[in-house]
């Protein structure tokens, strides 16, 4: 395992920071909305520790009319970080778009609005760049597919964002294997100026996308596991007794089970860059120690043998757009 990984033209440490919880999501984290300085301090502590990938989205916001809340927070944290200009230039803020939100939809997790039209995506990236006070976005990822619009048209519109000039590199989120193959055929691999990242759920708890990960490895596409530690507020997170093997291996290495989960991700794939979320400095610094853990083949086998059965996919991810005939 190396301590750095590649996302398109960028080389970053092999762990990023998922910034969604800093906007009070899920609701158990809404306390942080009253502690903006704490949220910024968590991001800056991660940067001080060496993190250079910050994951955000326009839809990470506490209310329908505060879209961009997380983007604004993350960009401010980087701007006010006490580092050199060269260090700040190393940071990749990866944002996302494609989900819409209406006044009656209080919590974005349950919403159904999707828009992948060319016009909407242009306006979305322009709004994200403006909120983050950037002329260009280093990495923009399509957050959710529209269930009814032809898949190929959606990805073609994503690729047009590069020609638009605001987006330097594009990625996708929540793609299955066939969608990823078609996206590569349309837009190319990272080496061809095409797709550079895929962000899907992947953790010791949930491993439904093994075929997607294999395609990413084949083409050098960064795989960014969301909920890499099993998911906040989840009954089968690493707190669960199913994961006693992670406790055992953690004791051997004198680190936490969460650090072992990060090490499990990195040992499992050369393109994986887990993005654990955090609302406390201690949490992200603890996860970061997983970079220094080198799991043996026997330890990996022990961990993998202990994993529970995959939970069913979230109902939101089951409807899929049609392919062109």
C-alpha positions in Angstrom: 0.0 0.0 0.0 1.2 3.5 -0.8 0.2 6.6 1.1 -1.0 8.5 -2.0 -3.5 7.7 -4.7 -4.5 9.3 -8.0 -7.7 11.1 -9.0 -7.3 12.0 -12.7 -4.3 14.5 -12.8 -4.2 14.9 -9.0 -2.2 12.9 -6.5 -3.7 12.9 -3.0 -3.2 11.1 0.3 -5.2 7.8 0.3 -7.9 9.1 2.6 -10.2 12.1 2.2 -12.8 13.8 4.4 -16.5 13.5 3.8 -17.9 17.0 4.7 -21.7 16.2 4.7 -22.1 15.9 8.5 -20.8 19.5 8.9 -24.1 20.6 7.4 -26.1 18.8 10.0 -26.9 15.6 8.2 -28.1 13.2 9.2 -30.3 14.9 11.8 -28.3 13.5 14.7 -25.6 15.9 13.6 -27.7 19.0 13.4 -26.0 20.3 16.6 -23.0 21.4 14.5 -25.1 24.0 12.6 -24.8 26.2 15.7 -21.0 25.6 15.9 -19.7 26.8 12.6 -16.2 27.4 14.0 -16.1 23.8 15.2 -17.0 22.6 11.7 -14.3 24.7 10.1 -11.9 23.5 12.7 -12.5 19.8 11.8 -11.8 20.5 8.2 -8.7 22.4 9.0 -7.5 19.7 11.4 -7.9 17.2 8.6 -5.9 19.4 6.2 -3.2 19.9 8.9 -3.0 16.1 9.1 -2.4 15.8 5.4 -5.9 15.3 3.9 -6.1 16.9 0.5 -9.5 15.6 -0.8 -12.6 17.2 0.6 -15.9 15.8 -0.5 -19.0 18.0 -0.6 -22.2 18.6 -2.7 -24.5 21.4 -3.5 -27.4 19.5 -1.9 -25.6 19.1 1.5 -27.6 21.8 3.2 -30.0 21.9 6.2 -32.9 23.4 4.3 -34.2 23.6 0.7 -33.3 27.3 0.5 -29.7 26.9 1.8 -28.4 24.8 -1.1 -24.6 25.2 -1.2 -24.3 25.4 2.5 -21.6 22.8 2.7 -19.7 24.1 -0.3 -19.5 27.5 1.2 -18.3 26.1 4.5 -15.7 23.9 2.9 -14.3 26.6 0.7 -14.1 29.0 3.6 -12.2 26.4 5.6 -9.6 26.1 2.9 -9.3 29.9 2.3 -8.8 30.6 6.1 -6.5 27.6 6.7 -3.2 28.7 8.0 -1.1 27.2 5.2 0.9 28.3 2.3 -0.6 29.1 -1.1 1.2 26.0 -2.5 -0.4 23.8 0.2 -3.9 25.2 -0.5 -3.3 24.5 -4.2 -2.9 20.8 -3.4 -6.4 20.6 -2.0 -9.1 19.0 -4.3 -12.6 20.0 -3.4 -14.8 17.5 -5.0 -18.4 18.7 -5.3 -21.5 17.1 -6.8 -24.8 18.1 -8.3 -27.9 16.8 -10.1 -30.3 16.5 -7.1 -33.1 19.1 -6.8 -35.0 20.1 -3.7 -38.4 21.8 -3.1 -39.7 23.7 -0.1 -41.8 20.8 1.1 -38.8 18.5 1.2 -37.2 19.1 4.5 -34.6 16.4 4.5 -32.7 15.7 1.3 -32.3 11.9 2.0 -35.9 11.2 1.0 -36.3 13.5 -2.0 -36.9 12.4 -5.5 -36.0 15.4 -7.6 -33.4 14.8 -10.2 -32.3 16.9 -13.2 -29.6 16.0 -15.6 -30.6 18.3 -18.4 -27.8 20.3 -20.0 -29.3 23.6 -18.9 -29.7 22.5 -15.3 -26.2 21.0 -15.0 -24.6 24.2 -16.5 -26.5 26.3 -13.9 -25.6 23.9 -11.1 -21.8 24.0 -11.8 -21.9 27.8 -12.2 -23.7 28.1 -8.8 -21.3 25.8 -7.1 -18.2 27.7 -8.4 -19.8 31.0 -7.3 -20.5 29.7 -3.8 -17.0 28.4 -3.5 -15.5 31.5 -5.0 -13.7 29.5 -7.7 -13.2 30.1 -11.4 -12.9 26.4 -12.0 -13.9 23.2 -10.1 -11.2 20.6 -9.9 -13.6 17.7 -9.7 -17.4 17.7 -10.2 -19.4 14.5 -9.8 -22.9 13.7 -11.0 -24.7 12.9 -7.7 -27.8 11.0 -8.8 -29.2 9.8 -12.2 -32.6 10.9 -13.3 -34.8 7.8 -13.3 -36.6 8.6 -16.6 -34.1 10.4 -18.8 -32.0 8.1 -21.1 -28.8 7.2 -19.4 -26.5 8.1 -22.3 -28.0 11.6 -22.6 -27.3 12.2 -19.0 -23.7 11.2 -19.2 -23.2 13.1 -22.4 -24.5 16.2 -20.6 -22.0 15.6 -17.8 -19.1 15.4 -20.2 -20.2 18.7 -21.8 -19.4 20.4 -18.5 -15.7 20.2 -19.3 -16.2 22.1 -22.5 -18.3 24.6 -20.6 -15.0 25.6 -18.9 -15.9 25.6 -15.2 -15.3 21.9 -14.6 -11.8 20.5 -15.0 -12.6 16.8 -14.3 -15.8 14.8 -14.0 -16.9 11.9 -11.9 -20.1 10.0 -11.1 -21.9 8.6 -8.1 -24.1 5.6 -7.5 -23.4 3.9 -10.9 -23.8 0.2 -11.6 -21.3 -1.8 -13.7 -23.2 -1.5 -17.0 -23.7 2.3 -16.6 -20.0 2.7 -15.8 -19.0 0.7 -18.9 -21.2 2.8 -21.1 -19.9 6.0 -19.5 -16.3 4.9 -20.3 -17.3 4.2 -23.9 -18.9 7.6 -24.2 -16.4 9.8 -22.4 -13.2 7.7 -22.1 -10.9 6.8 -19.2 -8.8 9.2 -17.1 -5.9 8.8 -19.6 -8.3 9.8 -22.4 -9.6 12.9 -20.6 -12.8 11.1 -19.5 -14.2 9.9 -16.2 -11.8 10.1 -13.3 -13.9 9.0 -10.3 -16.8 6.9 -9.1 -18.4 7.5 -5.7 -20.4 4.5 -4.5 -21.3 3.1 -1.1 -18.6 0.6 0.0 -17.8 -0.6 3.4 -17.4 -3.7 5.6 -21.2 -3.5 6.0 -22.1 -2.9 2.3 -20.2 -4.3 -0.7 -22.8 -4.4 -3.5 -20.5 -2.8 -6.1 -17.6 -5.2 -6.4 -18.0 -5.3 -10.2 -17.9 -1.5 -10.3 -14.7 -1.5 -8.3 -13.1 -4.0 -10.6 -13.9 -1.8 -13.6 -12.3 1.2 -11.8 -9.2 -0.8 -11.2 -9.0 -1.8 -14.8 -9.1 1.7 -16.1 -7.4 3.7 -13.3 -10.5 5.4 -12.1 -10.5 6.5 -8.5 -13.1 4.8 -6.4 -14.4 7.0 -3.5 -16.3 4.9 -1.0 -19.0 6.8 0.7 -20.0 5.7 4.2 -16.7 3.8 4.3 -17.1 2.9 8.0 -20.6 1.5 7.6 -22.8 4.6 7.8 -23.7 7.0 10.5 -26.6 5.9 12.8 -26.6 2.5 11.2 -27.4 -0.6 13.3 -24.8 -2.6 11.4 -22.0 -0.1 11.6 -18.7 -1.0 13.1 -20.3 -0.7 16.5 -22.1 -4.0 15.8 -21.0 -7.4 17.1 -20.7 -8.7 13.6 -17.4 -6.8 13.4 -15.6 -8.3 16.3 -12.8 -9.3 13.9 -12.1 -5.6 13.4 -11.7 -5.2 17.1 -9.3 -8.2 17.3 -7.1 -6.8 14.5 -7.3 -3.3 15.9 -6.0 -4.6 19.3 -3.0 -6.3 17.4 -2.1 -3.0 15.8 -3.0 -0.8 18.8 -5.4 1.4 16.8 -9.2 1.7 16.6 -11.5 -0.5 14.6 -12.3 2.5 12.4 -8.6 2.8 11.5 -8.6 -0.9 10.7 -11.6 -0.3 8.4 -9.6 2.4 6.5 -6.7 0.0 6.2 -9.1 -2.7 4.9 -10.2 -0.3 2.2 -6.7 0.5 1.1 -5.5 -3.0 1.2 -8.5 -4.1 -0.8 -8.0 -1.9 -3.8 -5.2 0.3 -5.2 -7.8 2.8 -6.5 -9.9 3.2 -3.3 -9.8 6.5 -1.5 -12.2 6.3 1.4 -13.9 9.5 2.5 -15.1 9.1 6.1 -17.3 11.9 7.5 -16.5 13.6 10.8 -17.8 16.3 13.1 -15.0 16.0 15.6 -11.3 16.5 15.0 -10.5 13.3 16.9 -12.6 11.2 14.5 -10.9 12.2 11.3 -7.4 12.0 13.0 -8.3 8.5 14.2 -9.3 7.4 10.7 -6.1 8.9 9.3 -4.0 6.5 11.4 -5.3 3.7 9.2 -2.9 4.9 6.5 0.0 3.6 8.6 -1.6 0.1 9.2 -0.3 -2.6 6.9 -2.7 -5.6 7.1 -1.3 -9.0 6.4 -2.9 -11.4 4.0 -4.1 -13.5 7.0 -5.6 -10.5 8.6 -7.4 -9.5 5.5 -8.8 -13.0 5.1 -9.9 -13.0 8.8 -11.7 -9.6 8.3 -13.3 -10.6 5.0 -14.6 -13.9 6.5 -16.3 -12.0 9.3 -18.3 -9.6 7.1 -22.1 -9.8 7.3 -24.3 -10.3 4.3 -24.9 -7.2 2.2 -28.0 -5.2 3.2 -30.5 -4.5 0.4 -29.9 -1.5 -1.8 -31.6 1.7 -0.6 -34.9 2.0 -2.5 -33.7 5.3 -3.9 -31.0 3.4 -5.9 -33.3 0.7 -7.3 -35.1 2.7 -10.1 -32.7 3.0 -13.0 -32.9 5.1 -16.2 -33.5 3.5 -19.5 -30.6 2.8 -21.9 -30.9 3.9 -25.5 -32.1 1.1 -27.7 
